[in-house]
Amino acid sequence: MKNYLLPIQALPVPQTSEELYLDLLKRCLTRSLFAKPVVRHTINPRSLHLRMANKFIRAVLRPLNLELVHCRRSDTSDYIESTHEARTRHEDAETMVGLKQLDQMQAAITDVTKRNVPGDLLEAGVWRGGMTVFMRGVLKALNERRRKVWVVDSFEGLPEPQIDSFGWRKGDMGVSLDEVKENFDRYGLRDDQVVFVQGWFDQTLPVAGIEKLAVLRVDADLYESTQIVLNNCYPLLSVGGYAIFDDYLNLADCRRAIDEYRLEHGIRDPIIPIDKRAVYWIKSETLS
Ligand SMILES: C[S@@+](CC[C@H](N)C(=O)[O-])C[C@H]1O[C@@H](n2cnc3c(N)ncnc32)[C@H](O)[C@@H]1O
């Protein structure tokens, strides 16, 4: 069995109690701490016939306290990267992203705090909320009491896609607000520095009352959702702040929305890859 506790690349080996807490938090949120060479996932087929067969078999097995599961091989790298092979990780993890992205988020929040870059932290597209739980955890570890974490989602999954080359469907990845709040509670991190914003981005973001951001993370999977978040939130990002995009390298529609926005506003800050999916840049000037 491989060693799942290898130090991850972006940060030095944790030494202080704060660093050790954040290290453990990352390994819990991704479930890398509990990783095994084979993971068992409930079967959730897309085709109607297979769904019906699955339902029937489940009904037969339930009285016997048996369950039908899909066994998949798992590897250390599945927990480090944020590839769509997240399926080969534990299915109950609170975030889809891997350890590299959590490391980068920790480094980004630590950096804006050290440099006194003004503003809050925001994630648009939170699913089960794991990344935002982590953002709050980093603020706690840094004893940073002024900044808030904005947790922005429909809490009912994706809207009907308008432009989509991937095959998303309305409602995909729907997780309720209650479930996300419960996940914060589970880690003891729900308090008045966490603001939940529920609804479609185009309706909520313009009126949410966000004043200034030091870290903006966009993880919305769709062209138009990414575009809406950029239009509403990028102007609020302080110079010296981090713009982080989960799907730049793996979803062509998201990349296009981001490239178009950069072109339209003459943004030339270098794009830095985080893992096989995500990138970031540091905002160097206010928008023209
Ligand atoms: C890939 S998931 C986010 C994953 C999460 N950041 C994590 O760390 O695991 C995408 C999320 O974006 C949300 N979303 C996408 N477009 C949206 C929109 N227009 N309005 C509100 N929520 C949206 C979905 O509800 C879903 O929860």
The ligand as a Gaussian input file, in Angstrom:
#p B3LYP/6-31G(d) Opt

LIG

0 1
 C      -18.003000      21.904000      -9.553000
 S      -19.172000      22.409000      -8.388000
 C      -18.178000      23.257000      -7.198000
 C      -17.156000      22.377000      -6.505000
 C      -16.586000      22.956000      -5.227000
 N      -15.980000      24.240000      -5.440000
 C      -15.626000      22.040000      -4.521000
 O      -14.620000      22.523000      -3.996000
 O      -15.852000      20.840000      -4.462000
 C      -20.020000      23.692000      -9.242000
 C      -21.076000      24.426000      -8.423000
 O      -21.453000      25.599000      -9.139000
 C      -22.801000      25.897000      -8.864000
 N      -23.293000      26.793000      -9.941000
 C      -22.934000      26.770000     -11.255000
 N      -23.536000      27.756000     -11.939000
 C      -24.291000      28.446000     -11.046000
 C      -25.129000      29.615000     -11.143000
 N      -25.329000      30.242000     -12.309000
 N      -25.723000      30.067000     -10.019000
 C      -25.525000      29.453000      -8.822000
 N      -24.744000      28.333000      -8.665000
 C      -24.126000      27.841000      -9.764000
 C      -23.464000      24.541000      -8.772000
 O      -24.618000      24.577000      -7.970000
 C      -22.343000      23.662000      -8.144000
 O      -22.520000      23.573000      -6.740000

